[in-house]
Amino acid sequence: MVDKQRFLEIVQLQFEEAVRKSISMNSAFKQIPGWSSLQALIVTVAIHDEWGVSFTDEDFRNSQTLLELYQITQNKVSQ
């Protein structure tokens, strides 16, 4: 099981401190200041290190919010 709060913390830690406070599960991750393809890779690696889950390009294309990425992570851990 993927703890929702831990997921959010992991994502927040991948951003500068000034940005972290504005990030919530409802955040449109592509709109987070500093989001880029490199930042997507950094977030992906952090989530992989914590839960062994990797995102595909399709996962990012089909998601808008961190909550949706969380749900994808939860589904992949459950498989």
WOMONOR-V915970 format. One record per residue. BURIAL is I if it has 16 or more other ideal C-beta (glycine too) atoms within 10 Angstrom, else O. Layout:
# WOMONOR-V915970
burial=<BURIAL;BURIAL>
This chain:
# WOMONOR-V915970
burial=<O;I;O;O;O;O;I;I;O;I;I;I;O;I;I;O;O;O;O;O;O;O;I;O;O;O;I;O;I;O;O;I;O;O;I;O;O;O;I;I;O;I;I;I;O;O;I;O;O;O;I;O;I;O;I;O;O;O;I;I;O;O;I;O;I;I;I;I;I;I;O;I;I;I;O;I;O;O;O>
